[in-house]
Amino acid sequence: MNNFKFILLTVCLLAGFTACTNQEKEAKTTPVQLILDTDIGPDFDDVGAMALMHALADSCQVEILATLSSNHHELVVPVIQILNSYFGRPDIPVGAPKSEGGVTLTSDHQVKWPEFLVQKYQYPVTYTNDAPDAVEVYRKLLSEAEDKSVTICTIGFLTNLCDLLKSEADEYSSLSGKELVRKKVKHLVAMAGRFPAGREYNVYKDASSGEFAINEWPTEIIFSGWEIGNKILTGKQCVEMVVKDSPVKDAYSLCLNERDFEGRMSWDQTAVLVAVKGYKPYFNIEQGTCTILSDGSNTWKSSENGSHFILKDNMNAETLSKIIEHYMMHQPLNK
């Protein structure tokens, strides 16, 4: 793709990126109603994904209903709150898994970037163990939503989604978790799996939850597999941003300076991008059925009757990297 074509394409794709007025909000189609489920901490592409999400929220393309942790580590919810607060949305509901088992993980970098962010940004925070039950947050929000109106995007372990499907009637809804999801959720977008077959981190780290959540999920699922984000490198421009006190810049600076010098893989950003903006023109899709096995590995069978879809390459990786990083570099409207 030559430079002129890239510039033209980028302008078209990023149209409406700036903040919109109340009149413009009313004129726009209804923004995507999104619940983000993240394991933020073991990797830092979640930070880029949350920055992208907030950038799209600032241009009225998405309403963020909740940002939930699928990771038991005590600093996951504080990091989520730091990012939400930085982008001017400190009141977004948070939650965390309360079931036994699951995963408790933080960064394996020499400098533990979640600890660094929590020490630097002294926002009032709720530690993960003190956060509300993610299943309760899910059930409350889904019970209040219009039918088939909510998009769930998971960019972490599938613990909460498994627990949600297994949940029973409560004060919010007389429906079981599976019935509630079927009635209220439009689709699930998941950074999960490796296609056409393989074993991917978000699934196998809590394999029992992954097996149940994917195999029993009652709506369409769009998978952004490992092979999609693996070749889309971002972060170098974020590190070079001339801004002070940005948790996005800080996380990428700390981690890219240690390794991934050419940029970090953008697994989670691709899922959030598709959850909000759809897969066109960024990707193509293939329809079929993904099956998760007991060890967390997955298989794929193409079928016109399948309720699953996997992303396939359309744009080249360099173009997608530039588009995604542009969103990641978005600065809060209140700064």
VEXVO-459908 format. One line per 3 residues: number of its first residue (from 1); their letters; for each residue x, y, z of C-alpha. Coordinates in Angstrom, 1 decimal. Example, Ala and Ser with C-alpha at 12.3 -4.5 7.8 and 13.67 -1.06 7.14 Angstrom:
2
1 = AS = 12.3:-4.5:7.8  13.7:-1.1:7.1 .
! end
This chain:
335
1 = MNN = 0.0:0.0:0.0  1.5:3.3:-1.0  1.6:6.3:1.3 .
4 = FKF = -1.3:8.2:-0.3  -3.6:5.2:-0.1  -2.6:4.6:3.6 .
7 = ILL = -3.2:8.2:4.5  -6.6:8.2:2.8  -7.6:4.9:4.4 .
10 = TVC = -6.5:6.1:7.8  -8.5:9.4:7.5  -11.6:7.4:6.6 .
13 = LLA = -11.2:4.8:9.4  -10.5:7.5:12.0  -13.3:9.8:11.0 .
16 = GFT = -15.3:10.9:14.0  -12.4:10.3:16.3  -12.6:13.6:18.1 .
19 = ACT = -15.1:14.3:20.9  -18.7:14.7:19.8  -21.3:17.3:21.1 .
22 = NQE = -24.6:16.3:22.6  -26.4:17.0:19.3  -23.9:14.8:17.6 .
25 = KEA = -24.4:12.1:20.2  -28.2:12.2:19.5  -27.6:12.0:15.7 .
28 = KTT = -25.3:9.1:15.9  -26.5:5.5:15.9  -26.6:3.9:19.4 .
31 = PVQ = -23.1:3.3:20.6  -22.0:-0.3:21.3  -23.0:-1.3:24.8 .
34 = LIL = -19.7:-3.0:26.0  -18.6:-5.0:29.0  -14.8:-5.6:29.0 .
37 = DTD = -13.4:-8.6:30.8  -9.7:-8.4:31.2  -6.8:-10.2:33.0 .
40 = IGP = -4.6:-7.0:32.9  -1.2:-7.6:34.5  0.4:-10.8:33.1 .
43 = DFD = 0.7:-8.9:29.8  0.4:-5.2:29.0  -1.4:-5.3:25.7 .
46 = DVG = -4.5:-5.0:27.9  -3.4:-1.4:28.7  -3.3:-0.7:24.9 .
49 = AMA = -6.7:-2.3:24.6  -8.2:-0.2:27.3  -6.7:3.0:25.8 .
52 = LMH = -8.2:2.1:22.5  -11.6:1.5:24.1  -11.6:4.8:25.9 .
55 = ALA = -10.6:6.6:22.7  -13.6:5.1:20.9  -15.8:6.1:23.9 .
58 = DSC = -14.6:9.7:23.6  -15.9:9.7:20.0  -19.3:8.2:21.1 .
61 = QVE = -18.8:4.9:19.4  -19.0:2.8:22.6  -20.6:3.1:26.0 .
64 = ILA = -18.5:1.2:28.6  -20.9:-0.6:30.9  -18.2:-2.3:33.1 .
67 = TLS = -14.6:-3.2:33.2  -14.1:-6.5:35.0  -11.1:-8.5:36.2 .
70 = SNH = -10.8:-12.2:35.3  -7.6:-12.3:37.4  -7.5:-12.7:41.2 .
73 = HEL = -4.3:-10.7:41.6  -4.8:-7.9:44.1  -3.6:-5.1:41.8 .
76 = VVP = -5.7:-5.9:38.7  -8.7:-3.9:39.7  -6.5:-0.9:40.9 .
79 = VIQ = -4.8:-0.8:37.5  -8.2:-0.9:35.8  -9.4:2.0:37.9 .
82 = ILN = -6.3:4.0:37.2  -6.9:3.7:33.5  -10.6:4.5:33.8 .
85 = SYF = -9.8:7.5:36.0  -7.1:8.7:33.6  -9.5:8.7:30.8 .
88 = GRP = -12.1:10.6:32.8  -14.4:7.7:33.7  -13.7:6.8:37.3 .
91 = DIP = -17.2:5.6:38.0  -17.3:2.7:35.5  -18.3:-0.4:37.5 .
94 = VGA = -15.6:-2.9:38.3  -15.7:-6.5:39.5  -13.6:-9.6:40.1 .
97 = PKS = -13.9:-13.4:40.2  -15.1:-14.8:43.5  -15.2:-18.5:42.7 .
100 = EGG = -12.4:-20.8:43.9  -9.6:-21.6:41.5  -9.0:-19.4:38.5 .
103 = VTL = -5.7:-17.5:38.0  -3.6:-15.1:40.1  -0.9:-13.6:38.1 .
106 = TSD = 1.1:-10.4:37.6  3.8:-9.3:35.2  6.9:-11.4:34.7 .
109 = HQV = 9.0:-8.3:33.9  11.9:-7.2:36.1  10.0:-4.0:36.9 .
112 = KWP = 6.5:-5.0:37.9  4.5:-2.4:35.9  1.2:-2.9:37.8 .
115 = EFL = 3.0:-2.2:41.1  4.7:0.8:39.5  1.4:2.3:38.3 .
118 = VQK = -0.4:1.8:41.6  2.5:3.4:43.5  2.7:6.4:41.0 .
121 = YQY = -1.0:7.1:40.5  -2.6:7.6:43.9  -6.2:7.5:42.8 .
124 = PVT = -8.6:6.0:45.4  -8.6:2.3:44.4  -10.4:-0.8:45.4 .
127 = YTN = -8.1:-3.9:45.6  -9.2:-6.9:43.6  -10.3:-8.9:46.6 .
130 = DAP = -12.5:-6.1:47.8  -14.2:-5.5:44.4  -17.8:-6.7:43.8 .
133 = DAV = -18.4:-10.1:42.4  -18.0:-10.0:38.6  -20.9:-12.4:38.2 .
136 = EVY = -23.2:-10.0:40.2  -22.1:-7.1:38.1  -22.8:-9.1:34.9 .
139 = RKL = -26.2:-10.1:36.1  -27.2:-6.7:37.2  -26.2:-5.0:34.0 .
142 = LSE = -27.6:-7.7:31.7  -30.9:-7.7:33.5  -31.2:-3.9:32.9 .
145 = AED = -30.2:-4.1:29.3  -32.4:-4.3:26.2  -32.6:-7.7:24.6 .
148 = KSV = -29.7:-8.6:22.3  -28.0:-5.3:23.1  -24.8:-6.0:25.0 .
151 = TIC = -21.4:-6.9:23.5  -19.0:-8.7:25.9  -15.4:-8.6:25.0 .
154 = TIG = -13.0:-10.9:26.9  -9.3:-10.3:26.6  -8.3:-12.5:29.5 .
157 = FLT = -9.1:-15.7:31.3  -12.6:-17.1:30.8  -13.3:-17.6:34.6 .
160 = NLC = -16.0:-14.9:34.9  -17.8:-16.1:31.8  -17.9:-19.7:33.1 .
163 = DLL = -19.2:-18.5:36.4  -21.8:-16.3:34.8  -23.2:-19.2:32.7 .
166 = KSE = -23.4:-21.4:35.8  -25.1:-18.7:37.9  -28.7:-19.1:39.1 .
169 = ADE = -31.7:-16.8:39.5  -31.1:-14.0:41.9  -32.5:-10.6:42.9 .
172 = YSS = -31.7:-9.2:39.5  -33.2:-11.8:37.3  -35.3:-15.0:37.5 .
175 = LSG = -33.3:-16.4:34.6  -30.3:-18.7:34.8  -26.9:-17.3:33.7 .
178 = KEL = -27.1:-19.1:30.4  -30.7:-17.9:29.8  -29.8:-14.4:30.7 .
181 = VRK = -26.8:-14.3:28.3  -28.9:-15.8:25.5  -31.6:-13.1:26.0 .
184 = KVK = -29.4:-10.0:26.5  -26.1:-10.5:24.8  -25.6:-9.6:21.1 .
187 = HLV = -22.4:-11.5:20.8  -19.1:-12.3:22.5  -15.8:-11.1:21.1 .
190 = AMA = -12.9:-13.2:22.5  -9.2:-12.9:22.3  -8.9:-16.7:22.7 .
193 = GRF = -7.8:-19.7:20.8  -5.2:-20.4:18.2  -6.6:-21.3:14.7 .
196 = PAG = -7.1:-23.6:13.0  -5.9:-25.6:16.1  -3.6:-25.0:19.0 .
199 = REY = -3.3:-23.9:22.6  -3.6:-20.3:23.7  -2.7:-18.6:27.0 .
202 = NVY = -6.1:-17.0:27.9  -7.8:-20.4:27.5  -5.3:-22.9:29.0 .
205 = KDA = -4.4:-20.9:32.1  -7.9:-21.7:33.4  -8.7:-24.6:31.1 .
208 = SSG = -11.8:-25.9:32.9  -13.4:-22.5:32.7  -12.4:-22.1:29.1 .
211 = EFA = -13.8:-25.4:28.1  -17.2:-24.8:29.7  -17.5:-21.1:28.7 .
214 = INE = -16.8:-21.5:25.0  -18.5:-24.9:24.5  -21.7:-23.8:26.4 .
217 = WPT = -21.9:-20.1:25.3  -25.4:-19.5:23.8  -24.7:-16.6:21.4 .
220 = EII = -22.4:-16.0:18.5  -18.7:-15.7:19.3  -16.1:-13.9:17.3 .
223 = FSG = -12.6:-15.1:18.0  -9.5:-13.0:17.5  -7.0:-15.8:17.7 .
226 = WEI = -3.4:-15.7:18.8  -2.2:-15.7:15.1  -4.1:-12.4:14.5 .
229 = GNK = -2.5:-10.1:17.1  0.8:-11.8:17.0  2.0:-10.0:14.0 .
232 = ILT = 0.6:-6.5:14.8  3.2:-4.7:16.8  2.4:-1.5:18.7 .
235 = GKQ = 3.8:0.6:21.5  6.9:2.3:20.1  5.0:5.5:19.3 .
238 = CVE = 3.3:5.5:22.7  6.7:5.4:24.4  7.6:8.5:22.4 .
241 = MVV = 4.5:10.5:23.2  5.3:14.0:24.6  2.9:13.7:27.6 .
244 = KDS = 3.4:13.6:31.3  1.9:11.1:33.8  0.3:8.8:31.3 .
247 = PVK = -0.2:5.2:32.6  -0.4:4.0:29.0  3.0:5.5:28.2 .
250 = DAY = 4.5:4.3:31.5  3.4:0.7:31.1  4.8:0.5:27.5 .
253 = SLC = 8.0:2.4:28.4  8.8:0.0:31.3  8.1:-3.1:29.3 .
256 = LNE = 9.4:-2.3:25.9  12.7:-1.0:27.4  13.2:-4.5:28.8 .
259 = RDF = 12.3:-6.6:25.8  10.0:-6.4:22.7  12.0:-3.4:21.5 .
262 = EGR = 10.2:-3.3:18.2  6.7:-3.2:19.8  4.4:-5.6:21.6 .
265 = MSW = 2.0:-8.0:20.0  -1.5:-6.5:19.8  -3.7:-9.5:20.7 .
268 = DQT = -6.1:-7.7:23.0  -6.4:-4.5:20.9  -7.7:-6.5:17.9 .
271 = AVL = -10.5:-7.9:20.0  -11.6:-4.6:21.4  -11.4:-2.9:17.9 .
274 = VAV = -13.7:-5.6:16.4  -16.0:-5.5:19.4  -16.7:-1.8:18.9 .
277 = KGY = -16.2:-1.1:15.2  -16.9:-4.6:13.6  -14.5:-6.7:11.7 .
280 = KPY = -14.7:-4.8:8.3  -12.5:-3.5:6.8  -9.8:-4.7:9.1 .
283 = FNI = -10.4:-8.4:8.8  -12.3:-11.1:7.0  -14.2:-13.9:8.9 .
286 = EQG = -14.7:-17.6:8.6  -17.7:-19.3:10.1  -17.7:-22.6:11.9 .
289 = TCT = -17.3:-24.1:15.4  -14.5:-23.8:17.9  -14.3:-26.7:20.4 .
292 = ILS = -12.2:-26.3:23.6  -10.7:-29.5:24.9  -10.0:-30.3:28.6 .
295 = DGS = -6.3:-29.2:28.4  -7.3:-25.8:27.0  -6.4:-26.6:23.4 .
298 = NTW = -8.9:-25.9:20.6  -10.0:-27.3:17.3  -11.8:-25.6:14.5 .
301 = KSS = -14.3:-26.9:12.0  -15.6:-24.7:9.2  -19.3:-24.8:8.7 .
304 = ENG = -22.1:-22.6:7.4  -24.2:-23.6:10.4  -21.6:-22.7:13.0 .
307 = SHF = -22.3:-20.0:15.6  -18.6:-19.1:15.8  -16.5:-16.9:13.6 .
310 = ILK = -12.7:-16.5:13.4  -10.9:-13.4:12.2  -8.8:-13.8:9.0 .
313 = DNM = -6.3:-11.4:7.5  -7.5:-8.6:5.3  -5.3:-5.5:5.9 .
316 = NAE = -1.6:-5.9:6.2  -0.1:-5.9:9.7  1.8:-2.6:9.3 .
319 = TLS = -1.4:-0.8:8.4  -3.3:-2.3:11.3  -0.5:-1.4:13.7 .
322 = KII = -0.7:2.2:12.7  -4.4:2.4:13.1  -4.4:0.6:16.5 .
325 = EHY = -1.5:2.7:17.8  -3.3:5.9:16.8  -6.1:5.0:19.1 .
328 = MMH = -3.7:3.9:21.8  -2.1:7.4:21.8  -5.4:9.2:22.3 .
331 = QPL = -5.3:11.7:25.1  -8.1:12.1:27.6  -10.5:14.9:26.8 .
334 = NK = -10.2:16.4:30.3  -6.4:16.7:30.2 .
! end
